Amino acid sequence: MPQTPGGPSDELVRRLYNEKHPDQKAHSAKSLPEKFQELLELQKIAYEIRMARGDKLKWWEKPWEVEP
């Protein structure tokens, strides 16, 4: 992609992106079962936080009853 006059260099954009998303490569390298397990764990954490706040959850907002 050509650089616009006065715009940031490709190297600067790449470096800024990598600083903002440092674990992107690690996440991309995970297998689908690992990503699914991570999703379930984060869902359970979010559920516990919302229950501690006293939120009234709909049936579809509760964690899935599955194990990968």
N, C-alpha and C positions, 0 to 999 in steps of 0.2 A: 504494500500500500504506500503510495507516495506521501511524503511528508508535506504538509501545507507550510507555506512561508510563515515563519514566526511561530509555528506550532511546536508542541513538544516532540522530541525525537522518539522513534520507535523504542529505543532502549529505555528511555525514561518511562514511557507508558508501561512497558513490560515489567520494569523494576517496581513501579508503584502498584501494579496489579498483584505481583508476587508478594509484596509487603502486606497488602490488604487481605489476601487469601493465601496465607502461608501453608495451610494443610490441604490445599486442593489436590495436589499430586497424591498424597497419602490416601485421601478419600477416594479418588478415582481408581486407585490400585486395589481397593477392597473388593472382595467377592460379593455377589448379590446376597447370600445368606448373612454375611457380616453386616452389610448395610441394613438388612431387615432387622437383625438383632439390635443394632444401634437405634433404629427407629422405635422398636418396642420399648427399649430402656428409656429413651427420651420421652416417649408417650406416658410411661408410668410416672416419671418424675413430674411432668406437667400436670398429670392428674392429681398427684399428691399435693402440689402447690395450690391448685384450684380448690381442692377439698379443704385445705387448711384455711383458705380465704373465705370459705363458706359459699362458694359458687354453687348454684343449682344447675346441674348438667343434664342435658338431654341424653337419651339412651345411646345415641350415636356418638356422643362426645367421650364416652367412657373407654378405657383401654380395651383392646382386642383380647379376647380369651384364647390366644393361640400361642404355641411354642414352635419356633422354627426347627 
